[in-house]
Amino acid sequence: MRTSFTADQLADPEMAASAGAIRKCVHCGFCTATCPTYVLLGDERDSPRGRIELIREMLEAGGPPAPSTVTHIDRCLSCLACTTTCPSGVDYAQLIDHARAHIETHHVRPWPERLLRMLIPAILTRPKRLAAALTLGRLARPLEPLMLRLKLTPLAALLRLVPPPSPRIQATPTRTPGGKPRGRVILLQGCVEPAMAPQVRAAAIGLMTRAGYEVVLAQGEGCCGALSEHLGRADEAKAMARTNLAAWARAGPVDAIVTTAAGCGTMLKSYRRLVGESVPARDILEFIAEVGLPPTVKTPPLSVAYHAACSLQHGQQIKAAPPRLLAEAGFEVRTIAEGHLCCGSAGVYNILQPELATRLRDRKAANVNAAGAAVVAAGNVGCMAQLASVLDAPVVHPAELLDWATGGPKPAALHHPR
């Protein structure tokens, strides 16, 4: 694609990176078949190549973007399915993040949107605040129909995502029993997952300990920055990244920084682009695939429908390892039709774009339920929350199943099957 950026514009490294990504696009259209919003809406402006054209026009012109441009950029899930099918290697993540930052700086949104976008990082990135909000949300859950009637769709979407109370689980760092550990890892504590699914961290610690690794929780660590970046708050995301880098440096040498939330893993692997520093980030399933699954002590006779989170299969290109590990642990793994399409969670998309997110959720749920499995495994807490209320089977993290198969407790969700 041809561009007309000025020399002054290209002096900005961010603009130069975006210009290079735009020029790689050849308008082949392969991305349209894998883009969830184009599949739903059929509008070229809601396809990756259409958005690239809008981004080019917006960045070249500078200043406030057209309201229609904001609409179509906002509809992007950042699922990065387009990058999986792009034959030209377009760095779409660079483009969409730059576009959102430009919109955040130059576009004035209506005050209800501004308030919502302010509250999301203020609450979701702080586990204690989120835990309190979830308690209030459970009390207000019966008000969801009223919220819909009053056309307060984002509030209704928030109530729909509130999970039932989680068991109180104290997940503490551990040392391997006896002998010298194979290595030492930091487990990213996260911000949303500890409040919504604390059992996932406990399962990951048990699994990695059994694999022979000392697990450390770094003091002073905070949000990975993904939610802020999705909202176009680039400076805020960079500050969070630098805080984490400092916390990990104080924790001492480690073999890897392991994440149990696929969205966080994608963010950590983009720190080099964001702040110029790489980290040895690994998704928990990626890490176990590399170091080897601990010996299984039980083979639960369960069928598992594996839902591949977009941030894992597209953002990190981790596709074969999760179902292979589940099969190796003795589970019967079933595939899901249209597995490449997003479930509609996508960070905070299900809050900001509830109508489209609901359509994607229901489409995904129909395909998952059709697999007829006894349990659904999803490697991202956002996907788990998005799908749990509309699936026939309970939803767990794959780490919970692998932990169970190798000597850990049975996942709590399986004690109360639907």
N, C-alpha and C positions, 0 to 999 in steps of 0.2 A: 504494500500500500504506500502511495506517495505521501510525503509530509511536507509542510511548509513552515517549520519552526524557524525562528530567527536565531542569529548567532548568540544574542543575549539570552534567549530562552535556553538554548543548548548548553550554556555555561553552567546551568544548574544541573548537577549530577542526576537528580531525580528525573528531571525533564528529559535529559539525554537518554537515560535508561528506558523511559517510556517511549521516546521517539524510536529507539532501536527496536523495541518490541512491536510497535505498530508497523514498522516497515517490513517485518517478517511475515505479516498476514497477507496471504495471497487470495483471500476470499473464496477458498475452495468449497466451503460449506460443510465440511465433514463434522464440524462442531455442532451444527444445528440438530443432528440426530441424537446427540447425547445431552443437550441442554434442557433441563427440566422445564424452564419457563417457556422456551420455544415449543416444546412438545405440548404444553398445556394451552398456550395462547396463539401460536402460529404467527406471531408478529416478528418481522425481521429485526425490529429494534429491541426485541427481547431475546435475541440470539447473541452469542459471543461476537460474531463478526459485525453484527449491527451495533452492538455496544462499543466495539473498538472504533467504529466510524464516529459514533457520538463522542467518545472520549477524545479522539483526534481533534474534532471540531472544537470541543470545549477547551482543551489545553492550548491549542493554537490561538484561539481568540482571547483566552485569559478572562479574568473578571467573572461576574455572576453568570452561571449557566442558565440555559432555558429551562423553565419548569418541566417541560416534557422530557428533557434529558435527565433531570433529577429522578423523575418517575421511573424511567427504564433502567437507570443505574441502580436505584434502590431495589428494584425487583430481582437483581442478580443475587443468587444464593452464595456465591463464592465457593461452590461445590468443586470447582476445577475439573469437572468431567470433560470439559472442552480440551484441557491440556493433555488428557489421555489419548484423545483421537487426533490432535493437531499434528499434521505431518511436517509443519514448518518450525515447530519448536517455539511458538509464541509464548512469552512469559506473561500469561494473562493475570496471574496473581499480582505482578508488578503494576499492571495497568489498572485493575479494579481498585487496588489499595490507593494508588495515586489519585484516581478519580474521586474516590470517597473523601480523601483528605482535601482535595480542591473544593468539593461541594461543601464540606464542613466549614471551610474558611470563607467562601464567597457567596454562599446561599443562606438566606434567612428563612427558616422554616416557621410554620405556624406555632404559636406558643404551646399547644398541647404536645406537639411532636418534640419540641425542644425540652419540655419538662420530662417526657418519657425517656428521651435519650440521655438526659442528665441522671435520672434515677437508676437506669439499668446498670452502669458501671459503679454507681455509688452503693448499690446493694449487692449485685451479683458477684462482684470481685472481693467481697468481704464475708467470709463464712459465717461469722456471728450474726451479722445483719441479715444475711440470707436465711439463716436458721430461724430467726425471729419472724421474718416475712413469711416463711413457709408455715409456721404455726398459725399466724393470722390468716393465711390463705386457706388452710384447712377449715377454719371456722367460717370463712366466707364462701366456701365452695358451693353451698346451696344457692348462692346469688348469681351463679353463672347464667341461667336462663334470663334473669332480669337484666343483666348486663347486655345480653344479646338484643333484647327488646329495646333497650335504650340506645342501641348502636354504639355501645362502649366495647367494641370488638377486641382491642388490645387487652383490656382488663379481663374480659371473658377468656381470652387465650391464656393469660397468666394463671387464672384459676384452674384451667383445664390441665396445666402442666404440673400442678402441685401433686407430689406423690404422697401415698399414705405414710404414716410415721415409720421411720427406719429403726431397726433395733440398735440399741446403744452399743457401739463397738469401739473399743479402745485399740486403735492400730498403732503399735509402738515399734520403733526400729529394733532390729534384732541382730544377733551374731549367730553364725552357724554353730550347731552343736558339735563340740569337739573338733580338734584339728585346726589347721590354718585355713582360712577361707580362700576360695579361688580368686576372689576379688572384692571390690568395694564399690557400691553404687549409691547415688542419691535418687530417692523416689520423689518426684515432683508432687507436692502436697495438693496443689490445685485450690480452687476457690468454690466452684459450684459442686463438684463431686463430693467433698467431705460432708456437705449439708444434705445432699439429695441421695447419695448412695455410699455411705461410709464403709459398707462391706467390701467394696471393690479394692480400697487401699489395703484392708486387712488380708484379702486374698492374694494380692500382689506381693505383699511382704512375706507371707507364708510360702508362696511359690518360689520366690527368688532365694529365700533362706534355704529351702530344701534343695535348690540348685547349687548351693554352696557359696552364696554371696552375702556379705555383710551389707545391710540396708541402713542408710542414713537419711534422716529428715533434716534438711538444712535450716538453721535458724535465720530469721530475717527474710526468708523467701516470701514472695507475694504472687499476685496474679501474673500469668505469663504474658498478658497484654493482648491476647487475641480479641477479646470483646471490644476493647478500645479501638483496635485497628479496624474491626468490622464497622465501627461507628464513624470512622474517618478521623479519629483523634490520634494522629500519628505521633505527635510529641508525647502524649500520655503513654502510648504503647512503648515508645523508646525508653522513657523513664522507667517503666516497669521492667523492661529487659535489662537495663543497667543495674537495677536493684537486685535482680536475680543473679546476674553474673557476679556481683560482689559477694552475695551470700554464698554462692557455690565455691568461690575462691577461698572464702574463710573456712569452708568445710573440709578443705584439703583435697588431695588427689583422689580421683575416682575413675573407674573404668567407663562409666556411662551415667547419664542422667535419664532416668526411666520415667515414662509417663503412662498413666492408665486411661487418660482422656485423649482420644485421637486428635481432637481439635487443638489441644495444647501441644501435642507433638509436632504438628505441622507448623505451629507458631515458633517453637523452639528451633526448628530446622531452618527457619527464615531469619534468625537473629543475624546471620552474616549479612544478609541484604539490608536488614533494618538498622543495625548498629555497627556492622563491620567486624563482628566477632563470632566465630563458630563455636558450637558446643557439641559434645558427643551425645546427642539426644537419641534415644531409642524408645519406640513404643514397647510396652510390656510384652506384646506378642512377638514383635521383631526381636527383642532381646532374648526371650526364651528359645526362639527358633535358632538363634546364633549359638547360645551356650548349651543347648540341649534340654529337653524336657526331663525333669526328675522321673525316676521309675514310678510307674503307676502301681498303686496298691489295691485299687478296686476298678472295675469296669462297669460303670453304671449303664444299664441297657436303655439308653435314652436316644431318641432322635432329636437332632438339633438343626434348626433353620438358622444359618449364619447370615446375618445382615451386615454387609460391609459398609462401614461409615465412609462417607465421601472423603473426609479428611485423611482417612487411612488408605483407601484404594486409589484416590486421585491425588490428594495433596502430598502423600508420602510414597505412593506407588507400592504399597504393601498389600499384596493380593493373595498369594498362594499360601503364605505362612499360617494365617489363622485357621482356615479349614483343615490344613494338613495337621496342625497340632491337635485340634479337636479329634480328628480321626485317629491320630497316634495314641491319644488318651483313651480310645475305645468307644467314642460316641459315633453314632450314625449321622453323618452330616448331609443335610439336604440343601440343594440350591434354591434360590429365590428368583423368579422371573423378573426381568427388568432390574437386576441387581445394581446396575450402574446408575440408576436414577435416585436422586436425593429423596429422603423421607420428609423434608420440609423443615427440619430442625435448624441446621445451618447457623450455629452460634445463637444469635438473638433474632433470626429471621422469623421464627414462629411467633414472636411478639410484635415485630414491626410490620410484618406482612401476613397477618393471620389468615386471610381468605385463601391466598395461594398456598400457604403452608398447610392448611387443612385439606385442600384438594390433593396435594402431594402426599400427605399422611395417609389419607384414605386409599389412595391408589397403591401406596406401598403396603399398607395393611392387608389389602385384598390379596396381593401377591404372596405375602408372608403366610397368611392364613391358608392359602391354597396349598402350601407345602405340607400342611398337616403334621407338623412336628410337635413333639411334646414340650419343647422349650425353644425360645428364641435367644440367640446370643448376639449382642451388639457391643462393639468396642468403644462406644462414646456415650457419656452420660446424657448428652442432649438427645441422641437418638432413642435412648432407653426411655426418657421422660416423654418424648414426642409420641412414641408408639404404644406405650404400656396400656393406655386406656382403651385401645381399639383392637387389641390382639386377642386371639383365642387362647394363647399359651403365655405363661409367665416369661418375662424378659430378664436376662442376667448378662453380666459381662463375661466374655470368654475366660478371663482370668479366674473367675469364680468356679467355673466348671473344671478348669485345669488344676486348680488348687484342690478341689474336691477329689478328683481322680488320683492325685498324688499324695493324699493323706490328710487333706484339710477337711473342714466341716462342709456339710451339705449346704448349698446356697439357700438362704432364708426364703427366697421367693418360691422354691420348689416344695416347701412345707405346706404351702397354701395354693395349690394349682387352681387355675380358673375352671 
